[in-house]
Amino acid sequence: MTKLRLSPLDGAHRALGAKMVEFGGWDMPVAYPTGTISEHLACRSASVVFDVSHLGTVRVEGYYAKAALQGVLTNDLNKISVGRAQYTHLLNDAGCVLDDIIVWWVSDDRFDVMPNASNTDHVLSAIGGVDVTQNRAVLAVQGPRAKELLATISENFSNVSKFQVRQINWRGAQCVVAGTGYTGEQGVEIAVPITHAIELWHEILNAGVVPAGLGARDTLRLEAGLPLHGHELSPLINPLEANLDWVISWSKETFAGRDALLKQRETGVSRHLIGITTVGRRPPRDGCDVLVGETIIGRTTSGNFSPVLEHGVAIALVNSQPAIGSAVAIDVRGTRLDGVVSSFRLLQRNSVRLKRFARAN
């Protein structure tokens, strides 16, 4: 059995009584004693911190760094500039998604490329560079009060705007901070050297930020309609099927998988992702049949209970195009959950309810 990798904060999680699970080859906290729903609601109403050190960091540096990324990844770095972050994809020869990635453009000739945990080696072999994952921890501070609470630790942390990337010296440690996240809330992700990771973790908790595990991170991203690799994206699903054609810069003459994806665009896709809301508190799950009447039209890629909306939500890959508001059902282990087709951005469609929730909590 392959030994699981440990976060630099592993001891701190265990001291808090976190439940640990294997994720992408790492032993990571899925929840703390208060539970996933409590952590989820804390993120929507105030602020939480996730340890996301399991995400990779592949550093690409030098005069040809930008050109190396431009020739492989789908998005166009010319759309942004130094000090910005960009969402992009790495495709296989069939035009499907080997990984979805955030690129942090740190300085003129330095890019920190952030792949998913289990895909770091694939990304490293595709773009070159150096794997520096083991040199830092990454803390994601998210929620409507995230920046307010971070300001008590460092005004510089709180001043990082959405998709901005800044190098910030904190108590002698050179951190890289990006205005990115995976919850649908405002916040930042802080890459801190392992020498200062524990210290910063405790400072964030002392500021009133609640620790949250990967369970809440998953329900938050699902509620916000954000894709997860291995579910909504995979080596068998292309960006067009995932409604992510905006990640593709067709004006670029080359990137991995471009020819296959171009053919797919010309012929059109036969399946695509939809959002679904279900009736009642029983959660839909991934891998369940989606039906219109008695006809199976596809399968769910993700599903769970939404703590804010107080009913089930799901994303499904289907081979038809039911309109928003159309009736569907999800077969969960022989139990039929009634639902309707909904927007991916479930929280945006329920923004009034969400604002009321935040005021009440």
N, C-alpha and C positions, 0 to 999 in steps of 0.2 A: 504494500500500500504506500502511495506517495504521501510524504509528510506534508501536512497543511502549513502554509505560510502564516505568520503571525503579524498583526499590526504592531507598530511601535507602542500603541496604546492598549495592547492586549491586557496587561495587568490592571490598568485603570478600569476597563470594562468589567472584568471579573470582580474587582473590589466593589463595584456598584451592584453586583448580583445579576449581570446581564446573562441572558440565555444565548449561548453561542451555537452557530451552525456553520456548516461548510458552504462556501459560496465562491465559485470560480477558483477553487484551489486554495482559498484562505479560510481561516477560522475567524468568523466575524459575528458581532452582536446582532441578533435578529430583533430583540426587544429587551427592555429593562423591566423591573418588577411592576411598574405602573401599567404596562401593557401597550400593545400597538395602537389601540383606539385612542387611549389617553395621549400618547405621543403624537399621533396624527392631529388630534384636535389642538394640541399645544402649538403645532406648527401653523395651523390656520388662524389661531387667535393671538399668538405671541411670537415665540421663537424656539427653535430646537437646533441642536448640533448633531450631525452625523459624522462618524468616522468613515471616510471613503478612501482610506489608504490602499484598499485592494485595487482601485483603479490604477492603471499603468501610467507611467510617465516616460515617454521616449523622447529624448532630447536630440534635436537635429540642429547642428550649428555649422557655420562657415559661409563662405561666399556663395556656394551653390545650394544652400539649404532650402531657400524658397523654391528654386527651380525643381529640386528633387520632389518636394511635396506637390507642386503644381502638376507634375507629370504623372502622378499616381492617384491623387484624391479627387473627388468629384466636384467640389465647390471651387470657387475662384478666389484666391487670396488677394487678387487685385481689387476686390470689392471692399476690402478692409485695409488697415495699415498697422504699423507698429503700435503696440499697446492695446490691441483688440483681440477678441476671441471669435472663432468661427466654427459652426457645426458643419460636418462634412461626412462623407462615406468613403470606405475602401471597398471596392467591388471585386468579385471574381470574374473569370472569363465569360461567364454566362450573364453578367450584369447584375448579379444578386449581391446582397450585402454581407461581406465578410466581417465588417464591423462599422458601427457608427461612432464618430470620434469628435472631440472638441480639440481644436488647435489653439493654443495660447501663443500669440506672437509677442514674445517677451522683449526682444530688442532687435536691432537691425538684422543681425545674422543668427538669431537664436529663436527656435520654436520648440515649445514643450507640447508634445502631442499626447493626448489623454485617451487611450483606448479602454475598452472594457477589460475586466480582470483576466478572463480566460483567453483573451485575444491578443495580449501584449506581444507574444512571440511572433504571431502572424503579421502584426503591424510593423514590428521591428525588421522582419525580413523583407517587407515590401518597401519600406521607406528609408532604411538604414538608420544611422544615428546610434545613440547609446541608451540603454535601459537604466534609468536612474531612480526607479521606483523604490529601491531599498534605502535611498538616502533621505527620504522625507516622509512625513505623514500629510494627509490631506483632510482638512476639516471643513465640512459644508455647514454654514450657519444660515438658516432659512426661516422666513416668517415675516409678518408685517412689522414686528418690533426688532428684527434682526440688527438693522443698522443702528438703531437707537441704543441697544444694549452693547453692541460692539464698540460704540463710541466711548464707553466707559473704560475700555481697554486700550483703544488706539483710535484717534480721530481718522488716521490714515486708512485703517481698515473700513471704517464706515463711509468713507468718501469715494469708494470704488463704485462706479456706476455700472449699469447693465452692459454686459459684454466688454467692459473695459478690463485691461490687464495691467497691473502695476507691480513693480518690485518695491517692497517696503521693509525697511530695517526695523525689527522689533526686538528690543533688548539684546542687540548684537547679532541677531539671527536674520539672515537675508531671506525673507519670505516672498513668494509670488502669490498675488491675490487676484482673482478673476471674479467679475460680476456675473457668475453663472450658477446654475443649480438645476434641480430635477424634481421640483415640487409644485411649480406653478406660482410660487411666492417669490418675493424679492429676497436678496441675500447675496452672499459671496462664498467662494471656495478658497481656502487658504492652504497653500503648500508650504509647510514649515519644516525646516531641518529637524531630523530626529532628535538632535541634541536639545531642542526646545519644545518638542511636541507635547510631552506630559505637562510642562509648565503652562503652555498656551491652553491646553484642554481644561485644566483646572481654573484658569483665569476666566474662560468662557462660561463654565458652569457657575463660578462665583458671581458672574455678572447677572445671573438669573436665567440663563439659557438652559433649556431642558435637554438632557441626552435622549437621542432617539435611535432606534435600530433599523435594520434593513427592511423589516416588516412594514413599518410606517413609511419608509421611503418608497416602497412598492405601491402601497395604497394611495399615497399622495400623487405619484406620477400617473397612476391609472385614472384617478379622479380628474387630473388635469389633461388627460388624453395624450400623454407622452409615451413614445414607443420604447420597448425594451428589447435589446438584442437577444435572440433566441426565442422570441415570442412574436412581436410585430415585424421584426427584421431578422433575416437569417440568410445563409448561403443558398436558400431555396426561395427567397422572397426578394423582389427587386424594389427600388425606391418608388417606381411608378405605381406598383400595386399597393404600396404603403402610403400613398397620397403625399409623397415627399419629393415631387419633381422639382420643387424650388431649391433642393440641395444640389441639383445637377446644373452645372454651367456648360450649356451646349456650345457656347462660343469657343471653349477651349478645344484645341485640335486633338488633344490626347489626354486620356486618363484611363486607368485600368477598367476594363469592361465596357468602354464607350461604344464600340461597334455593336455589341449584343444589345445594349440598352437602346441604342438608336433604332435598331430594327424593331424592338418592342414598342417604342414610341410610334413608329410608322404603322404598325399593325394594330396597335391598341391592346390594352390588357383585358384579360377575360375574368379577372378577379380583383378585388380591392378590399381595403379595410373599412369597416363601419363601426360606429359606436352604438351601444345598446344599453338602455336602462331597463331594469326588471322590477317587478312588483314585489314588495315585501322585503324582509331582512335576510332571507336565505341568500347566500352569495353564489353567483355563477362562478365557474372555474374555467381554466384553460383546457383546451382539448375536447370541448363539448359540442355536440351537433347543434346547429342553428336551423330552425325550421320556419317556413311560411306555410301554414296549414299543416299538412303531413309531408311536405316536400323538404328534404334537406338541402339547404343552399350554401352551407359552409360550416366552419368550425370556429369556436372561440380561440383566440390567441392569448387573452388574459381575462380574468374576471375576479371580482371580489365585492365585499360590502363597502359602500361609501359612508364613512362616519359623518360627513357633513350633510349629504343628501338623504341619508338614512334609508337607503335601499340599495339593491345590487346594481353594479355597473360592469360592463364588459366591452371588449374590443373583439371583433371577429373578422376573419378573412372569408369573403363570400364570393360566389360566382354569379350573382345577379345584382341589380341596383335598386333595392327597395328605398323608397323616398323616406326622408326624415318624418317621423310620426307613424310610419307603417307598423302594423302589428307583426311581431315575430315571437318565437319561443326558443328557449334554451333547454336542452335535455341534460340535466345533471344527475347522472347515475340512475336514470329511469324516472326521475321527478321532473315534470315539465314546469319551467318558470316562464310565465308570460312577461312580455316586454315590448318595447317599441324602439325603433331605430332613432338614434339621437346623435347630436353633434359630438365630435371628439372632445371639444373643449367644454366638458360637462360643467365645470365651474363657471365659465363665462356665460353659459346659458342660464345659470342659477346665481348670477352675481348679486342680485338683491337679497336672496336668502343667505348667501355667504356673508355679505356685509352685516346683516342682522345678527348672524352667528358671532362674528368678530366683536360687535358692540356688546353683545350679551355676555361675552367671556373675557 
